[in-house]
Amino acid sequence: MTAFVIGFVSLTLEIAYTRVISFKLFYYYTYFVIGLALLGLGAASAFTSLSNRLRSVDTVRLVQRIAPLAAVAGVVGYAVVARLATDVNLIWTGSLRQALWQLVLLLVLSVSITGVFFAVGVLFASLVVNQAAHMRRLYFWDLAGAAAGCLVAVPLESTIGPPAMILGSLVLLALLGLGMVLAEGRQWVATAVSVAAVALLALACGQLEVRTDATKTLKDTDTVAAGDWGAVFRVDAVDLGDLKVLHHDGLWGSSIWRYDGTPATTSRFDTDIRQVPFAALANDAPSVLIIGAAGGNEIMASLTYGAGHVDAVELNPVTVNMLRNTFADYSGHVVDDPRVNYVQGDGRTFLARSDTEYDLIWFVAPDSYAASNAATAGAFVLSESYLYTREMIETAFDHLTPQGAVVAQFGDFAFDRRPTRTARYLVTARAAMDDRVDAFDQHVGL
């Protein structure tokens, strides 16, 4: 059972920290967390193999002592991670002094995260050394615990959130020490006090808001009208009067606009570039599929421009709940309009399962954060979205009416100098259309 708890705690901590760091810093720092976890576990194994004292300590005594201490260190480490003020962009854009200071802060973050994995690694490595005869059983329970951690990770992220996952896992780690002592009938008072201290410390740290990096658009000073963690990304809605800005993992991602269908709330579409595809369509009441519907701005635009039916697909359930429930009155219950079918799900899967033909299939910049990084950094190493593949483009065209159109909307921040995503999509679309049209340039607009 000790191996099970260690495996469970390790995986839940690792997964939860990837979400916290993605929110605090950027998506691609997910791999930074995975590397730190592996470093901590690996270093612990090496340290244990070199320490005669650790290899000779009684397993129960070792768990009794290390588990509560590791939990305390983990809770303190989480507090540091949550509240440390960073501006990692200065590593590349700032002066030498600024860059070095940010590297020091990253080192502090690294130690804060790695420490708890090192302690957990020492526990497991010592367990293996002291109970080598039961290696198969230990390995089984360790894998079972890790599997359980993976199984509950997404539900926990969507309910209690990653910070509570981290702190709860650390309390469980402390309880492991108490459980071992009670099972062996040994003196338990000191260990129980340690567990209580960990629990109280975790409750206190649970009140800490995760401070985002200075580069993020979501600031500590913003008034958040609503916000929640999700398995896809965290969403925070900041009130700006006529719109609620939805920050996706701390970056401006989309908006929920005040809407009631009257000119007072739709006149902004008179000069909006979103009118272009509707002006080109032959159907006066087009059927529209929106992939990446987010806060519903394109739904509102489609209704304003006369759409007869709108299927709107949004991946993140947090965003769906905000538009459908939290800000339903504010957005004029737009998703309850009889012409609108607002669906929580994956756009590619929705389209593959549909037999419907559309006049307009609209990809509203449904980029992953890896793709966003590719656009801003000029690299493609983490740009993995399957909504922009040749197969997806072919599937989209298979669902068009004879005069229909596919519209892909991007956020190329430096389009004049580096239109990376736009250029790549055009190249992919041309490959997808090679055997469908004779002159690709006669069927595309930019």
Helices and strands as residue ranges (DSSP letters): H 2-24, G 27-29, H 30-50, H 52-56, H 59-83, H 90-93, H 96-130, G 132-134, H 135-159, H 162-184, H 189-205, E 224-228, E 235-239, E 243-248, E 251-257, H 263-266, G 267-271, H 275-280, E 287-291, H 297-304, E 309-314, H 317-321, I 322-326, G 334-336, E 340-344, H 347-352, E 358-364, H 369-377, H 390-398, E 400-409, H 420-433, G 440-442
